[in-house]
């Protein structure tokens, strides 16, 4: 390190500690040391890669980004390791997860238990279903005595979830919560945020726990999933698909190493102020929050977002 740079950095750190020392109670040396160490550590974080051997502090490294899952990374090699660890974490339990099947009471029996239909109606609907196919709910609605609302209530009972409405639904705002490809492929509908801590998530006929869990971890919000009346869901889903979504890149990699390498390269090129990876069924989803310039901050805008969706060709993911 050049002498001048060393003096400058050393002087900066000394002034930082001197300014903070004025507020530290020095009557207890141990307490003063502990508080000063915590202050310096929080202001001068080290690389978030636990296996990093460089010992770089952010002040000395000369780069403030990228930040990945809340932790600064000092260089491309460490970026590759933290991205690889995140993808490996998301891949854990995949073989078991794809084979999980939840046994639930058939919808026809739920409707029968609620008194919405008779045994004869159920037998007739099952016979028509065997002949013509289709979902039992749609077949039952051919009988004008069975309404869409009755079917939705039964679906809520079947899945143990609430029936949600489209109250305060804003498709343009909700389009920022997920890439368009995922929303279209897996048939879910972000409805609204309540109290800045709860995201209501709608489905048409079944709750997708993989979707709920991925959105909960990506957004940091608690997700309350429920079912929405079929026609209302279809109309709202069409509206949100016509909205503007954050820009997204689609990556298909031949293997795990290729996927990690591509995600790392994009992370290093974009240099986001934060990024996170979650898995939603077949896709690894990396969301990056970018820097904002002064005009955006003054306007109260959120950080720009860019999404990357990756899949592994060799495993069918």
C-alpha positions, 0 to 999 in steps of 0.5 A: 500500500502506498505510504500516502494511502496508508496515512489517509486510511489510518487517519480516517479510522482514527478520526472515526474512533475519536468521534465515537469515543466522546460518547463512550463511557470510559469509566469502565475500560472493558465496557468502553472497549466492547462498545468501541469494537462493536461500533467499528465492526458495524461501520467496517464490515468484513467479507460475508463469505465465511471461507474468505481468507483475505481478511478484507475490510470494506474500507480498505477494499475500495468497493462497496458492492455487490451485497448479497443476502445482506452481506458485502462480498470482497471479490468475484471468488467470494461472490461465486462461493456465496452464490453457490452456497445459496443455490445449494441451500435452495436445492436441498430436499428437492428430490423429496419435495417433488414427490410430496403429495397431500391427501385432502378430502375430495371437493365433492365430499366437502360440498356434500358435508356442507349441504351444498349438494345432495348424494344424487347430485354428486353421483351424477356429477361424477358420472359426467366427469368420467364421460366428459372429463374436467374438474368436479367443481366445473362439472357441478356448476353445470347444475344451476343450483351449485354456484361459483361462490359455493365451490370457492367456499368448499375449496377454502375448507378443503385447503384450510385457507380463507376465501380472498377478495379483490378489494384494493387490488392494484395490478401495476403495484402487485406486478413488482412482487414477482417475475411475469414468467413465474406468475404466469407459469404457476398461477398465483396472484399477489393481491395486496399488502396489509400493514406493510407486513402481510402479503395476501396471495390468491390462487384459483383452486389450490394453494401452492406452498412452494410459491408462498414460501418463496415469496415470503422469503424473497419479500420478507413479508408474511404471506397469507394464501387463500382462494379467489372466485374462479372468474374473478381470479381469471380476470385479475390474472389477465390484468396483472399479466398486462402490467409492467414487470421488473426487467428479467433475464432467463438463464438455462444452464447445462449444470450446477457449475454453469448456473453458479458461474452465470449468476455470479457474473451477473451479480458482479456486473450489476453490483446491486446494493442487495440480492437474494436467491430463492427457488420456486419449483423449477426455477432459481430466482435471483432478485437484485436491488440496484443503486438509485440516483439522487433524483429517485431518492428525492422522489421517494422511489424504491430501488430499481429491481432486476430479476434473473431466472435460472434452471438446470437442464440436466436435472429438469429444474 
